[in-house]
């Protein structure tokens, strides 16, 4: 049985570091991690969850569509 708190755990597991050292998460990786904890999200639903439940991730997708890429940013400029 899926539990609500597992969604955030799956999101954290989907976070990776890119070649520039930024922490990024792709919608596709997030959906794969959700499947492992028995949540079945579409790419659109996963994007909506990221937009609604995270405040420090910004969309940096190189292409249009539902397969998006987000990166962690510091909105306070390091303060």
Helices and strands as residue ranges (DSSP letters): H 5-14, E 16-17, E 23-26, H 27-36, H 43-53, E 57-59, E 69-72
